[in-house]
Amino acid sequence: MCSMVTLFTLLCVCQETHKRAKNEKREPLEENQLFIVELARDLNRVCQRSEVLGNIWKLEDIWPTPLCRAFILEWASLLESKKRPMQSDGWPEESDWREQDLFSENDMENAKRTIINWTKDLRAQPEQSVWPGEAVVQVLEDLQAAWRSRHMPNLLTAMELLMWVLLTQGLDKEAIPQQWLIWKQRTQKIGAARYIPHSVWDWISNAAVEISLDLDTANPDLLISNDEKKMRCGFERKDVPNYHQRFDGWWCATGVDGFNSGRHYWEVEVGERDFRLGVAKESALRKGFKSLNTDTGYLTLRLERGTELKALTVPFTALPPGLIPRKVAVYLDYDQGQLSFYDVDSRSHIYTYNESFNEKLFPLFGTTEIIKDLVIKSPGSKAYCLCPSLCLWG
């Protein structure tokens, strides 16, 4: 018994010594980092179930100085925007704070002063006086778990959500996580929300729809399975009617049904092969080898040569190799004007197109693979058939 007590005591001493050593080795915090730490302390004091911010003010999650500067400038801008009418989606449009070189130290001091004046009201509130809402609490807990497992670099998202809860009056707080997602994807197109919380991911994937390939649009070189869920390139061009909506250059096909309203989500197993995914506008030209980009009516994500991931804007937008997925989720929010791509396995954001849609959009699928299938997942299905020999082909 004594030996167990001694072992436990020794373990506690070692842990405390390690913690002190870790703190002693840490570089002194820069002024803007200290500002964020104190802000997290104020938020944590007022908000119920905001223990996640304790990781910031206890110095367990230290943001880089440029990120702290950006955060301060952005949220000072949001506080100032409260003096103006709210945007239609509840979040201000993107401001110019990201171009930090345009801001002087005087601008930074003014931004801090704006936030400090706001926190004076916070400090006048009783401790744990604000309940952020169950949906926000679920997001906070999920972000904390993701941060501890190193799925996301820091807890900036948690502080954003809690600040927005405290900034809003009369807003349906249960909708804040979804509004945050829309805002993040609008202001930062590439990898904006690198980790999508469970509750928000569930909200996205609840818009799952059944997608079937349209044989009348499929390139004659494509082999389409009987269930119209799998496609790959064949060795011989089929003799089929050359409808005006059929692709006769690129190895592509669209879904049977197009969308002109609402939210729609579908997943595609791409594996380690080149692909083209997204949507085609109803008016988009489908003949020949003209580039399938935003100028020709396509909003797509493309992987070439297994290493070059790009969004086909004009000019194209190169995406980091670290974002290359094996399973892609495509999410269309027609009414919000967003088409987003996610890595299903890591549940992280890849890229978002933002524009006002005014015509029907058709899911688009393209491949150059001749051995393995590109596979569309049905809502609720648990597995894919990736073995060509087991697939039934038409």
C-alpha positions, 0 to 999 in steps of 0.5 A: 500500500505504501509503495502505491502511495509513494508511486502516486506521489512521485508521479504527481511530483513528476507531472508538476515538475514537467509542467513547470519546466514546460512553462519555464522554457516558453518564450515570453508572450508578445503584447498581442498574445497577452491581449488574447489571453486576457480576452479569453479570461473575460469570455470564460468568466461570463459564459457558461460551459466555456471551459474550452477557453481555459486552454487559452488563458492558461497558456496551453493554446498560444496563437502566433502573433500574426493570428492574434493581430488578425483576430483583434483587427477583425473583431474590433471591426465586427464590434464597430459594425454593430452600429450598422444594420446586420447583414442578411445572414447575421454576419458582416461581410469580409473586411480588409483586415486580412491585408495587415500591412495596410494597418499601422500600430495606431490602427491596432491600438484603436482596435484594442481600445474598441475591444477593451471598451466592450469587455468593460460591459462583460466584466460588469456581468455576473460570473457564468451569466450567459448560456450560449445555447445547446448547439453552441455548447456541442460545438465547443465541446467538439472543438475542444476534443478536436484540439486535444487530438490535434485535428485543428491547430488552435481554439480560435473557432471557439472564441469566435463563436462565444464572442458572437453569442455575446455580440448578438441580441435577439438572434436565434442562437441555435442557428449560430454554428450554421451561420458561422460555417456560412460566414467562414466559407464566405470570407476564407475560400481555401481551407477556411474551416479546417475542422468541421464540428460534429453538430455542424457536419451533421447539419450539412450531411442531413442534406444528403440526396440520391444522385444517379448518373445521367446516361444521356450526358455521359461521354461515350468512352465512359463505362457506367454501372447498372446502378448508375453510381459508378463510372470509369473510362473504357477502351472503346467509344460506344455508339450512342446518340450524340445529344447536345447535352452529351460530353464528347470531349472530357470524360464526364457525366452529370447527375440526372437531377438538377437543383435550383433551390435548397441544400444538397449534399453528396459524397464521392469515393475518388481514392488515389486517382484523378477526378473532376467534381462539382456542378455544371450550370444548365446552360454550360457548353458540354462539347469538345475540350473547352476548359470546364471552368467558371467562365464556361459555366462550371464550378469544379474541383480537379485533381491532375497527375495525382498531386495537383489539386485546383479549383477551376476558377479563372485563372485556376486556384492551386490548392495545397497538396495536404488538402487532397482527399480520398473521399470528397463531400460536395455541398450545395447551398443554392439559396446562400450561393455556396458550393463547398468541397470537404474531405470526408475522412478528416471532416475538413473544408477544402474549398468554397465557390461563392456566387449568386445562382440563377439557373439549374445546377447539375452535379458533375463527375469526371474521371480518367481512370480505366481500372478503378471506379469513381463511386457515388455514395447513396445516402445511408450506405455504409460501404463502397464496391471498389473492385471492378470485377464485382461490379455489374456493368451496363 
